[in-house]
Amino acid sequence: MRRKGKGTVKSLLEPENKQKLTAILTYHVVAGNVKAADVIKLSSAKTLNGQSVMIKIVGGKALINGATVVKADIAATNGTIHVIDTVLMPK
């Protein structure tokens, strides 16, 4: 069985794809220290990529562009991490 996206990471690590990788990674970051209690009050958030992600609360779970937050409020030295169940792709 072939996994969807096989070889994608390897391709993104090529020097010619540095800008695309940077765009994907910065699409997963929002400026500030945004906790889950703040996220549930939002309908969207602007990422460091410059694009916005859509936020919805469905059945008590936070969805970011359809990705489910599976673990929230992980403290890090540079902010707060919220783990999602898929990679978000910028437009």
NUTIVEX-607108 format. One record per atom (N, C-alpha, C, O): atom name; x, y, z; residue number from 1. Coordinates in nm, 2 decimals, padded with zeros to 4 digits. Example, Ala and Ser with C-alpha at 12.3 -4.5 7.8 and 13.67 -1.06 7.14 Angstrom:
<torlos>
<torlo atome="N" x="01.32" y="-00.57" z="00.78" num="1"/>
<torlo atome="CA" x="01.23" y="-00.45" z="00.78" num="1"/>
<torlo atome="C" x="01.32" y="-00.33" z="00.78" num="1"/>
<torlo atome="O" x="01.42" y="-00.33" z="00.85" num="1"/>
<torlo atome="N" x="01.28" y="-00.22" z="00.71" num="2"/>
<torlo atome="CA" x="01.37" y="-00.11" z="00.71" num="2"/>
<torlo atome="C" x="01.29" y="00.00" z="00.79" num="2"/>
<torlo atome="O" x="01.34" y="00.11" z="00.80" num="2"/>
</torlos>
This chain:
<torlos>
<torlo atome="N" x="00.08" y="-00.12" z="00.00" num="1"/>
<torlo atome="CA" x="00.00" y="00.00" z="00.00" num="1"/>
<torlo atome="C" x="00.09" y="00.12" z="00.00" num="1"/>
<torlo atome="O" x="00.18" y="00.14" z="00.08" num="1"/>
<torlo atome="N" x="00.07" y="00.21" z="-00.09" num="2"/>
<torlo atome="CA" x="00.14" y="00.34" z="-00.10" num="2"/>
<torlo atome="C" x="00.08" y="00.45" z="-00.02" num="2"/>
<torlo atome="O" x="-00.04" y="00.47" z="-00.04" num="2"/>
<torlo atome="N" x="00.15" y="00.51" z="00.06" num="3"/>
<torlo atome="CA" x="00.10" y="00.62" z="00.14" num="3"/>
<torlo atome="C" x="00.09" y="00.75" z="00.06" num="3"/>
<torlo atome="O" x="00.18" y="00.77" z="-00.02" num="3"/>
<torlo atome="N" x="-00.01" y="00.82" z="00.08" num="4"/>
<torlo atome="CA" x="-00.03" y="00.95" z="00.01" num="4"/>
<torlo atome="C" x="00.08" y="01.04" z="00.05" num="4"/>
<torlo atome="O" x="00.11" y="01.06" z="00.17" num="4"/>
<torlo atome="N" x="00.14" y="01.11" z="-00.05" num="5"/>
<torlo atome="CA" x="00.24" y="01.21" z="-00.02" num="5"/>
<torlo atome="C" x="00.38" y="01.15" z="00.00" num="5"/>
<torlo atome="O" x="00.47" y="01.22" z="00.04" num="5"/>
<torlo atome="N" x="00.40" y="01.02" z="-00.03" num="6"/>
<torlo atome="CA" x="00.53" y="00.96" z="-00.01" num="6"/>
<torlo atome="C" x="00.63" y="01.03" z="-00.09" num="6"/>
<torlo atome="O" x="00.61" y="01.06" z="-00.21" num="6"/>
<torlo atome="N" x="00.74" y="01.06" z="-00.03" num="7"/>
<torlo atome="CA" x="00.85" y="01.14" z="-00.10" num="7"/>
<torlo atome="C" x="00.83" y="01.29" z="-00.09" num="7"/>
<torlo atome="O" x="00.92" y="01.36" z="-00.13" num="7"/>
<torlo atome="N" x="00.72" y="01.34" z="-00.04" num="8"/>
<torlo atome="CA" x="00.70" y="01.48" z="-00.02" num="8"/>
<torlo atome="C" x="00.80" y="01.55" z="00.07" num="8"/>
<torlo atome="O" x="00.85" y="01.65" z="00.03" num="8"/>
<torlo atome="N" x="00.83" y="01.49" z="00.18" num="9"/>
<torlo atome="CA" x="00.92" y="01.55" z="00.28" num="9"/>
<torlo atome="C" x="01.06" y="01.55" z="00.21" num="9"/>
<torlo atome="O" x="01.13" y="01.66" z="00.22" num="9"/>
<torlo atome="N" x="01.10" y="01.45" z="00.15" num="10"/>
<torlo atome="CA" x="01.23" y="01.44" z="00.08" num="10"/>
<torlo atome="C" x="01.24" y="01.55" z="-00.02" num="10"/>
<torlo atome="O" x="01.34" y="01.62" z="-00.03" num="10"/>
<torlo atome="N" x="01.13" y="01.57" z="-00.10" num="11"/>
<torlo atome="CA" x="01.13" y="01.67" z="-00.20" num="11"/>
<torlo atome="C" x="01.14" y="01.81" z="-00.14" num="11"/>
<torlo atome="O" x="01.21" y="01.90" z="-00.19" num="11"/>
<torlo atome="N" x="01.06" y="01.83" z="-00.03" num="12"/>
<torlo atome="CA" x="01.06" y="01.97" z="00.03" num="12"/>
<torlo atome="C" x="01.20" y="02.00" z="00.10" num="12"/>
<torlo atome="O" x="01.23" y="02.12" z="00.12" num="12"/>
<torlo atome="N" x="01.28" y="01.90" z="00.12" num="13"/>
<torlo atome="CA" x="01.41" y="01.93" z="00.18" num="13"/>
<torlo atome="C" x="01.52" y="01.97" z="00.08" num="13"/>
<torlo atome="O" x="01.63" y="02.00" z="00.11" num="13"/>
<torlo atome="N" x="01.48" y="01.96" z="-00.05" num="14"/>
<torlo atome="CA" x="01.57" y="02.00" z="-00.16" num="14"/>
<torlo atome="C" x="01.59" y="02.15" z="-00.16" num="14"/>
<torlo atome="O" x="01.49" y="02.22" z="-00.13" num="14"/>
<torlo atome="N" x="01.71" y="02.20" z="-00.18" num="15"/>
<torlo atome="CA" x="01.74" y="02.34" z="-00.17" num="15"/>
<torlo atome="C" x="01.64" y="02.43" z="-00.26" num="15"/>
<torlo atome="O" x="01.61" y="02.54" z="-00.22" num="15"/>
<torlo atome="N" x="01.60" y="02.38" z="-00.37" num="16"/>
<torlo atome="CA" x="01.51" y="02.45" z="-00.46" num="16"/>
<torlo atome="C" x="01.37" y="02.47" z="-00.41" num="16"/>
<torlo atome="O" x="01.29" y="02.55" z="-00.46" num="16"/>
<torlo atome="N" x="01.34" y="02.39" z="-00.30" num="17"/>
<torlo atome="CA" x="01.20" y="02.39" z="-00.24" num="17"/>
<torlo atome="C" x="01.20" y="02.46" z="-00.11" num="17"/>
<torlo atome="O" x="01.10" y="02.45" z="-00.03" num="17"/>
<torlo atome="N" x="01.31" y="02.53" z="-00.07" num="18"/>
<torlo atome="CA" x="01.32" y="02.59" z="00.06" num="18"/>
<torlo atome="C" x="01.20" y="02.69" z="00.08" num="18"/>
<torlo atome="O" x="01.15" y="02.69" z="00.19" num="18"/>
<torlo atome="N" x="01.17" y="02.77" z="-00.02" num="19"/>
<torlo atome="CA" x="01.06" y="02.87" z="00.00" num="19"/>
<torlo atome="C" x="00.93" y="02.80" z="00.02" num="19"/>
<torlo atome="O" x="00.85" y="02.84" z="00.10" num="19"/>
<torlo atome="N" x="00.90" y="02.69" z="-00.05" num="20"/>
<torlo atome="CA" x="00.78" y="02.61" z="-00.03" num="20"/>
<torlo atome="C" x="00.77" y="02.55" z="00.11" num="20"/>
<torlo atome="O" x="00.67" y="02.56" z="00.18" num="20"/>
<torlo atome="N" x="00.88" y="02.49" z="00.16" num="21"/>
<torlo atome="CA" x="00.88" y="02.44" z="00.29" num="21"/>
<torlo atome="C" x="00.86" y="02.55" z="00.40" num="21"/>
<torlo atome="O" x="00.79" y="02.52" z="00.50" num="21"/>
<torlo atome="N" x="00.93" y="02.66" z="00.38" num="22"/>
<torlo atome="CA" x="00.91" y="02.77" z="00.47" num="22"/>
<torlo atome="C" x="00.76" y="02.82" z="00.48" num="22"/>
<torlo atome="O" x="00.71" y="02.85" z="00.58" num="22"/>
<torlo atome="N" x="00.70" y="02.82" z="00.36" num="23"/>
<torlo atome="CA" x="00.56" y="02.86" z="00.35" num="23"/>
<torlo atome="C" x="00.47" y="02.76" z="00.43" num="23"/>
<torlo atome="O" x="00.38" y="02.81" z="00.50" num="23"/>
<torlo atome="N" x="00.50" y="02.63" z="00.42" num="24"/>
<torlo atome="CA" x="00.42" y="02.53" z="00.49" num="24"/>
<torlo atome="C" x="00.44" y="02.54" z="00.64" num="24"/>
<torlo atome="O" x="00.34" y="02.54" z="00.72" num="24"/>
<torlo atome="N" x="00.57" y="02.55" z="00.68" num="25"/>
<torlo atome="CA" x="00.59" y="02.56" z="00.82" num="25"/>
<torlo atome="C" x="00.54" y="02.68" z="00.89" num="25"/>
<torlo atome="O" x="00.48" y="02.68" z="01.00" num="25"/>
<torlo atome="N" x="00.55" y="02.80" z="00.82" num="26"/>
<torlo atome="CA" x="00.50" y="02.92" z="00.88" num="26"/>
<torlo atome="C" x="00.35" y="02.93" z="00.88" num="26"/>
<torlo atome="O" x="00.29" y="03.01" z="00.95" num="26"/>
<torlo atome="N" x="00.29" y="02.85" z="00.80" num="27"/>
<torlo atome="CA" x="00.14" y="02.84" z="00.79" num="27"/>
<torlo atome="C" x="00.08" y="02.77" z="00.92" num="27"/>
<torlo atome="O" x="-00.04" y="02.77" z="00.94" num="27"/>
<torlo atome="N" x="00.17" y="02.71" z="01.00" num="28"/>
<torlo atome="CA" x="00.13" y="02.64" z="01.12" num="28"/>
<torlo atome="C" x="00.16" y="02.72" z="01.24" num="28"/>
<torlo atome="O" x="00.15" y="02.67" z="01.36" num="28"/>
<torlo atome="N" x="00.20" y="02.84" z="01.23" num="29"/>
<torlo atome="CA" x="00.24" y="02.93" z="01.34" num="29"/>
<torlo atome="C" x="00.16" y="03.06" z="01.34" num="29"/>
<torlo atome="O" x="00.15" y="03.12" z="01.24" num="29"/>
<torlo atome="N" x="00.11" y="03.09" z="01.46" num="30"/>
<torlo atome="CA" x="00.04" y="03.22" z="01.48" num="30"/>
<torlo atome="C" x="00.12" y="03.29" z="01.59" num="30"/>
<torlo atome="O" x="00.17" y="03.24" z="01.69" num="30"/>
<torlo atome="N" x="00.14" y="03.42" z="01.56" num="31"/>
<torlo atome="CA" x="00.22" y="03.51" z="01.65" num="31"/>
<torlo atome="C" x="00.15" y="03.52" z="01.79" num="31"/>
<torlo atome="O" x="00.02" y="03.52" z="01.79" num="31"/>
<torlo atome="N" x="00.23" y="03.52" z="01.89" num="32"/>
<torlo atome="CA" x="00.17" y="03.54" z="02.03" num="32"/>
<torlo atome="C" x="00.16" y="03.41" z="02.10" num="32"/>
<torlo atome="O" x="00.20" y="03.30" z="02.04" num="32"/>
<torlo atome="N" x="00.12" y="03.41" z="02.22" num="33"/>
<torlo atome="CA" x="00.11" y="03.29" z="02.30" num="33"/>
<torlo atome="C" x="-00.04" y="03.26" z="02.32" num="33"/>
<torlo atome="O" x="-00.11" y="03.30" z="02.41" num="33"/>
<torlo atome="N" x="-00.10" y="03.19" z="02.22" num="34"/>
<torlo atome="CA" x="-00.24" y="03.17" z="02.21" num="34"/>
<torlo atome="C" x="-00.28" y="03.04" z="02.27" num="34"/>
<torlo atome="O" x="-00.24" y="02.93" z="02.22" num="34"/>
<torlo atome="N" x="-00.35" y="03.04" z="02.38" num="35"/>
<torlo atome="CA" x="-00.40" y="02.92" z="02.46" num="35"/>
<torlo atome="C" x="-00.53" y="02.88" z="02.40" num="35"/>
<torlo atome="O" x="-00.60" y="02.95" z="02.33" num="35"/>
<torlo atome="N" x="-00.57" y="02.75" z="02.44" num="36"/>
<torlo atome="CA" x="-00.69" y="02.69" z="02.39" num="36"/>
<torlo atome="C" x="-00.81" y="02.78" z="02.43" num="36"/>
<torlo atome="O" x="-00.91" y="02.79" z="02.35" num="36"/>
<torlo atome="N" x="-00.81" y="02.84" z="02.55" num="37"/>
<torlo atome="CA" x="-00.92" y="02.93" z="02.59" num="37"/>
<torlo atome="C" x="-00.94" y="03.05" z="02.50" num="37"/>
<torlo atome="O" x="-01.05" y="03.10" z="02.48" num="37"/>
<torlo atome="N" x="-00.83" y="03.09" z="02.44" num="38"/>
<torlo atome="CA" x="-00.83" y="03.20" z="02.34" num="38"/>
<torlo atome="C" x="-00.88" y="03.15" z="02.20" num="38"/>
<torlo atome="O" x="-00.96" y="03.22" z="02.13" num="38"/>
<torlo atome="N" x="-00.83" y="03.03" z="02.16" num="39"/>
<torlo atome="CA" x="-00.87" y="02.98" z="02.03" num="39"/>
<torlo atome="C" x="-01.02" y="02.96" z="02.02" num="39"/>
<torlo atome="O" x="-01.07" y="02.99" z="01.91" num="39"/>
<torlo atome="N" x="-01.08" y="02.91" z="02.12" num="40"/>
<torlo atome="CA" x="-01.23" y="02.88" z="02.10" num="40"/>
<torlo atome="C" x="-01.31" y="03.01" z="02.09" num="40"/>
<torlo atome="O" x="-01.43" y="03.00" z="02.05" num="40"/>
<torlo atome="N" x="-01.25" y="03.13" z="02.11" num="41"/>
<torlo atome="CA" x="-01.32" y="03.25" z="02.09" num="41"/>
<torlo atome="C" x="-01.30" y="03.31" z="01.95" num="41"/>
<torlo atome="O" x="-01.36" y="03.41" z="01.91" num="41"/>
<torlo atome="N" x="-01.22" y="03.24" z="01.87" num="42"/>
<torlo atome="CA" x="-01.18" y="03.29" z="01.73" num="42"/>
<torlo atome="C" x="-01.25" y="03.21" z="01.62" num="42"/>
<torlo atome="O" x="-01.29" y="03.10" z="01.64" num="42"/>
<torlo atome="N" x="-01.27" y="03.28" z="01.51" num="43"/>
<torlo atome="CA" x="-01.32" y="03.21" z="01.39" num="43"/>
<torlo atome="C" x="-01.21" y="03.19" z="01.29" num="43"/>
<torlo atome="O" x="-01.23" y="03.12" z="01.19" num="43"/>
<torlo atome="N" x="-01.10" y="03.27" z="01.30" num="44"/>
<torlo atome="CA" x="-00.99" y="03.26" z="01.22" num="44"/>
<torlo atome="C" x="-00.87" y="03.32" z="01.29" num="44"/>
<torlo atome="O" x="-00.88" y="03.39" z="01.39" num="44"/>
<torlo atome="N" x="-00.75" y="03.29" z="01.23" num="45"/>
<torlo atome="CA" x="-00.63" y="03.34" z="01.29" num="45"/>
<torlo atome="C" x="-00.53" y="03.36" z="01.17" num="45"/>
<torlo atome="O" x="-00.52" y="03.28" z="01.08" num="45"/>
<torlo atome="N" x="-00.46" y="03.47" z="01.18" num="46"/>
<torlo atome="CA" x="-00.36" y="03.50" z="01.07" num="46"/>
<torlo atome="C" x="-00.23" y="03.43" z="01.11" num="46"/>
<torlo atome="O" x="-00.18" y="03.44" z="01.23" num="46"/>
<torlo atome="N" x="-00.17" y="03.35" z="01.02" num="47"/>
<torlo atome="CA" x="-00.05" y="03.28" z="01.04" num="47"/>
<torlo atome="C" x="00.08" y="03.37" z="01.01" num="47"/>
<torlo atome="O" x="00.06" y="03.47" z="00.94" num="47"/>
<torlo atome="N" x="00.19" y="03.32" z="01.05" num="48"/>
<torlo atome="CA" x="00.32" y="03.39" z="01.01" num="48"/>
<torlo atome="C" x="00.34" y="03.38" z="00.86" num="48"/>
<torlo atome="O" x="00.42" y="03.46" z="00.81" num="48"/>
<torlo atome="N" x="00.28" y="03.29" z="00.79" num="49"/>
<torlo atome="CA" x="00.28" y="03.28" z="00.65" num="49"/>
<torlo atome="C" x="00.21" y="03.40" z="00.58" num="49"/>
<torlo atome="O" x="00.24" y="03.43" z="00.46" num="49"/>
<torlo atome="N" x="00.12" y="03.47" z="00.66" num="50"/>
<torlo atome="CA" x="00.05" y="03.58" z="00.60" num="50"/>
<torlo atome="C" x="-00.10" y="03.54" z="00.57" num="50"/>
<torlo atome="O" x="-00.18" y="03.63" z="00.55" num="50"/>
<torlo atome="N" x="-00.12" y="03.41" z="00.56" num="51"/>
<torlo atome="CA" x="-00.26" y="03.36" z="00.53" num="51"/>
<torlo atome="C" x="-00.33" y="03.33" z="00.66" num="51"/>
<torlo atome="O" x="-00.27" y="03.32" z="00.76" num="51"/>
<torlo atome="N" x="-00.46" y="03.32" z="00.65" num="52"/>
<torlo atome="CA" x="-00.54" y="03.29" z="00.77" num="52"/>
<torlo atome="C" x="-00.58" y="03.15" z="00.76" num="52"/>
<torlo atome="O" x="-00.60" y="03.09" z="00.66" num="52"/>
<torlo atome="N" x="-00.60" y="03.09" z="00.88" num="53"/>
<torlo atome="CA" x="-00.66" y="02.96" z="00.90" num="53"/>
<torlo atome="C" x="-00.80" y="02.98" z="00.96" num="53"/>
<torlo atome="O" x="-00.82" y="03.07" z="01.04" num="53"/>
<torlo atome="N" x="-00.89" y="02.89" z="00.93" num="54"/>
<torlo atome="CA" x="-01.03" y="02.90" z="00.98" num="54"/>
<torlo atome="C" x="-01.04" y="02.81" z="01.10" num="54"/>
<torlo atome="O" x="-00.98" y="02.70" z="01.11" num="54"/>
<torlo atome="N" x="-01.11" y="02.86" z="01.20" num="55"/>
<torlo atome="CA" x="-01.12" y="02.79" z="01.33" num="55"/>
<torlo atome="C" x="-01.27" y="02.76" z="01.36" num="55"/>
<torlo atome="O" x="-01.35" y="02.86" z="01.35" num="55"/>
<torlo atome="N" x="-01.30" y="02.64" z="01.39" num="56"/>
<torlo atome="CA" x="-01.44" y="02.60" z="01.42" num="56"/>
<torlo atome="C" x="-01.44" y="02.51" z="01.54" num="56"/>
<torlo atome="O" x="-01.34" y="02.43" z="01.56" num="56"/>
<torlo atome="N" x="-01.54" y="02.52" z="01.62" num="57"/>
<torlo atome="CA" x="-01.55" y="02.43" z="01.74" num="57"/>
<torlo atome="C" x="-01.67" y="02.34" z="01.70" num="57"/>
<torlo atome="O" x="-01.78" y="02.39" z="01.68" num="57"/>
<torlo atome="N" x="-01.65" y="02.21" z="01.70" num="58"/>
<torlo atome="CA" x="-01.75" y="02.11" z="01.66" num="58"/>
<torlo atome="C" x="-01.75" y="02.00" z="01.76" num="58"/>
<torlo atome="O" x="-01.65" y="01.93" z="01.78" num="58"/>
<torlo atome="N" x="-01.86" y="01.98" z="01.83" num="59"/>
<torlo atome="CA" x="-01.87" y="01.88" z="01.93" num="59"/>
<torlo atome="C" x="-01.76" y="01.89" z="02.04" num="59"/>
<torlo atome="O" x="-01.71" y="01.79" z="02.09" num="59"/>
<torlo atome="N" x="-01.73" y="02.01" z="02.08" num="60"/>
<torlo atome="CA" x="-01.63" y="02.04" z="02.18" num="60"/>
<torlo atome="C" x="-01.49" y="02.02" z="02.14" num="60"/>
<torlo atome="O" x="-01.40" y="02.04" z="02.22" num="60"/>
<torlo atome="N" x="-01.47" y="02.00" z="02.01" num="61"/>
<torlo atome="CA" x="-01.33" y="01.99" z="01.95" num="61"/>
<torlo atome="C" x="-01.30" y="02.11" z="01.86" num="61"/>
<torlo atome="O" x="-01.39" y="02.15" z="01.79" num="61"/>
<torlo atome="N" x="-01.18" y="02.15" z="01.87" num="62"/>
<torlo atome="CA" x="-01.13" y="02.26" z="01.79" num="62"/>
<torlo atome="C" x="-01.08" y="02.21" z="01.65" num="62"/>
<torlo atome="O" x="-01.01" y="02.11" z="01.65" num="62"/>
<torlo atome="N" x="-01.13" y="02.27" z="01.54" num="63"/>
<torlo atome="CA" x="-01.08" y="02.23" z="01.41" num="63"/>
<torlo atome="C" x="-01.01" y="02.35" z="01.35" num="63"/>
<torlo atome="O" x="-01.07" y="02.46" z="01.35" num="63"/>
<torlo atome="N" x="-00.90" y="02.33" z="01.29" num="64"/>
<torlo atome="CA" x="-00.82" y="02.43" z="01.23" num="64"/>
<torlo atome="C" x="-00.81" y="02.39" z="01.08" num="64"/>
<torlo atome="O" x="-00.75" y="02.29" z="01.04" num="64"/>
<torlo atome="N" x="-00.89" y="02.46" z="00.99" num="65"/>
<torlo atome="CA" x="-00.90" y="02.43" z="00.85" num="65"/>
<torlo atome="C" x="-00.94" y="02.28" z="00.84" num="65"/>
<torlo atome="O" x="-00.89" y="02.21" z="00.75" num="65"/>
<torlo atome="N" x="-01.02" y="02.23" z="00.93" num="66"/>
<torlo atome="CA" x="-01.06" y="02.09" z="00.92" num="66"/>
<torlo atome="C" x="-00.98" y="01.99" z="01.00" num="66"/>
<torlo atome="O" x="-01.02" y="01.88" z="01.02" num="66"/>
<torlo atome="N" x="-00.86" y="02.03" z="01.04" num="67"/>
<torlo atome="CA" x="-00.77" y="01.94" z="01.11" num="67"/>
<torlo atome="C" x="-00.81" y="01.95" z="01.26" num="67"/>
<torlo atome="O" x="-00.84" y="02.06" z="01.31" num="67"/>
<torlo atome="N" x="-00.82" y="01.84" z="01.33" num="68"/>
<torlo atome="CA" x="-00.86" y="01.83" z="01.47" num="68"/>
<torlo atome="C" x="-00.74" y="01.86" z="01.56" num="68"/>
<torlo atome="O" x="-00.64" y="01.80" z="01.54" num="68"/>
<torlo atome="N" x="-00.76" y="01.94" z="01.66" num="69"/>
<torlo atome="CA" x="-00.66" y="01.96" z="01.76" num="69"/>
<torlo atome="C" x="-00.67" y="01.84" z="01.85" num="69"/>
<torlo atome="O" x="-00.78" y="01.82" z="01.92" num="69"/>
<torlo atome="N" x="-00.57" y="01.76" z="01.86" num="70"/>
<torlo atome="CA" x="-00.57" y="01.64" z="01.94" num="70"/>
<torlo atome="C" x="-00.51" y="01.66" z="02.08" num="70"/>
<torlo atome="O" x="-00.53" y="01.58" z="02.17" num="70"/>
<torlo atome="N" x="-00.42" y="01.76" z="02.10" num="71"/>
<torlo atome="CA" x="-00.37" y="01.80" z="02.22" num="71"/>
<torlo atome="C" x="-00.34" y="01.95" z="02.23" num="71"/>
<torlo atome="O" x="-00.28" y="02.00" z="02.13" num="71"/>
<torlo atome="N" x="-00.39" y="02.01" z="02.33" num="72"/>
<torlo atome="CA" x="-00.38" y="02.16" z="02.34" num="72"/>
<torlo atome="C" x="-00.29" y="02.20" z="02.45" num="72"/>
<torlo atome="O" x="-00.27" y="02.13" z="02.55" num="72"/>
<torlo atome="N" x="-00.25" y="02.33" z="02.44" num="73"/>
<torlo atome="CA" x="-00.18" y="02.40" z="02.55" num="73"/>
<torlo atome="C" x="-00.05" y="02.33" z="02.60" num="73"/>
<torlo atome="O" x="-00.03" y="02.31" z="02.72" num="73"/>
<torlo atome="N" x="00.03" y="02.28" z="02.51" num="74"/>
<torlo atome="CA" x="00.16" y="02.23" z="02.55" num="74"/>
<torlo atome="C" x="00.26" y="02.35" z="02.56" num="74"/>
<torlo atome="O" x="00.29" y="02.42" z="02.46" num="74"/>
<torlo atome="N" x="00.31" y="02.37" z="02.68" num="75"/>
<torlo atome="CA" x="00.40" y="02.49" z="02.71" num="75"/>
<torlo atome="C" x="00.53" y="02.46" z="02.64" num="75"/>
<torlo atome="O" x="00.59" y="02.36" z="02.65" num="75"/>
<torlo atome="N" x="00.58" y="02.56" z="02.57" num="76"/>
<torlo atome="CA" x="00.71" y="02.56" z="02.51" num="76"/>
<torlo atome="C" x="00.78" y="02.69" z="02.55" num="76"/>
<torlo atome="O" x="00.72" y="02.79" z="02.59" num="76"/>
<torlo atome="N" x="00.91" y="02.70" z="02.53" num="77"/>
<torlo atome="CA" x="00.99" y="02.82" z="02.57" num="77"/>
<torlo atome="C" x="00.95" y="02.94" z="02.48" num="77"/>
<torlo atome="O" x="00.97" y="03.05" z="02.52" num="77"/>
<torlo atome="N" x="00.90" y="02.91" z="02.36" num="78"/>
<torlo atome="CA" x="00.87" y="03.02" z="02.27" num="78"/>
<torlo atome="C" x="00.72" y="03.03" z="02.24" num="78"/>
<torlo atome="O" x="00.68" y="03.10" z="02.15" num="78"/>
<torlo atome="N" x="00.64" y="02.97" z="02.33" num="79"/>
<torlo atome="CA" x="00.49" y="02.99" z="02.31" num="79"/>
<torlo atome="C" x="00.42" y="02.87" z="02.35" num="79"/>
<torlo atome="O" x="00.46" y="02.79" z="02.44" num="79"/>
<torlo atome="N" x="00.30" y="02.84" z="02.29" num="80"/>
<torlo atome="CA" x="00.21" y="02.73" z="02.32" num="80"/>
<torlo atome="C" x="00.19" y="02.65" z="02.20" num="80"/>
<torlo atome="O" x="00.17" y="02.71" z="02.09" num="80"/>
<torlo atome="N" x="00.20" y="02.52" z="02.21" num="81"/>
<torlo atome="CA" x="00.18" y="02.43" z="02.10" num="81"/>
<torlo atome="C" x="00.04" y="02.36" z="02.11" num="81"/>
<torlo atome="O" x="00.00" y="02.32" z="02.22" num="81"/>
<torlo atome="N" x="-00.03" y="02.35" z="02.00" num="82"/>
<torlo atome="CA" x="-00.15" y="02.27" z="01.99" num="82"/>
<torlo atome="C" x="-00.13" y="02.17" z="01.88" num="82"/>
<torlo atome="O" x="-00.10" y="02.21" z="01.76" num="82"/>
<torlo atome="N" x="-00.13" y="02.04" z="01.91" num="83"/>
<torlo atome="CA" x="-00.11" y="01.94" z="01.81" num="83"/>
<torlo atome="C" x="-00.23" y="01.91" z="01.73" num="83"/>
<torlo atome="O" x="-00.34" y="01.90" z="01.79" num="83"/>
<torlo atome="N" x="-00.22" y="01.90" z="01.60" num="84"/>
<torlo atome="CA" x="-00.33" y="01.87" z="01.51" num="84"/>
<torlo atome="C" x="-00.30" y="01.74" z="01.44" num="84"/>
<torlo atome="O" x="-00.19" y="01.69" z="01.44" num="84"/>
<torlo atome="N" x="-00.40" y="01.68" z="01.38" num="85"/>
<torlo atome="CA" x="-00.39" y="01.55" z="01.32" num="85"/>
<torlo atome="C" x="-00.35" y="01.54" z="01.18" num="85"/>
<torlo atome="O" x="-00.36" y="01.43" z="01.12" num="85"/>
<torlo atome="N" x="-00.32" y="01.65" z="01.12" num="86"/>
<torlo atome="CA" x="-00.28" y="01.65" z="00.98" num="86"/>
<torlo atome="C" x="-00.19" y="01.78" z="00.95" num="86"/>
<torlo atome="O" x="-00.19" y="01.87" z="01.03" num="86"/>
<torlo atome="N" x="-00.13" y="01.77" z="00.84" num="87"/>
<torlo atome="CA" x="-00.05" y="01.89" z="00.79" num="87"/>
<torlo atome="C" x="-00.14" y="01.98" z="00.72" num="87"/>
<torlo atome="O" x="-00.21" y="01.94" z="00.63" num="87"/>
<torlo atome="N" x="-00.13" y="02.11" z="00.75" num="88"/>
<torlo atome="CA" x="-00.20" y="02.21" z="00.68" num="88"/>
<torlo atome="C" x="-00.12" y="02.26" z="00.56" num="88"/>
<torlo atome="O" x="00.00" y="02.28" z="00.57" num="88"/>
<torlo atome="N" x="-00.19" y="02.28" z="00.45" num="89"/>
<torlo atome="CA" x="-00.12" y="02.33" z="00.33" num="89"/>
<torlo atome="C" x="-00.18" y="02.46" z="00.29" num="89"/>
<torlo atome="O" x="-00.30" y="02.48" z="00.28" num="89"/>
<torlo atome="N" x="-00.09" y="02.56" z="00.28" num="90"/>
<torlo atome="CA" x="-00.13" y="02.69" z="00.24" num="90"/>
<torlo atome="C" x="-00.18" y="02.69" z="00.10" num="90"/>
<torlo atome="O" x="-00.16" y="02.60" z="00.02" num="90"/>
<torlo atome="N" x="-00.26" y="02.79" z="00.07" num="91"/>
<torlo atome="CA" x="-00.32" y="02.81" z="-00.07" num="91"/>
<torlo atome="C" x="-00.22" y="02.85" z="-00.17" num="91"/>
<torlo atome="O" x="-00.25" y="02.86" z="-00.28" num="91"/>
</torlos>
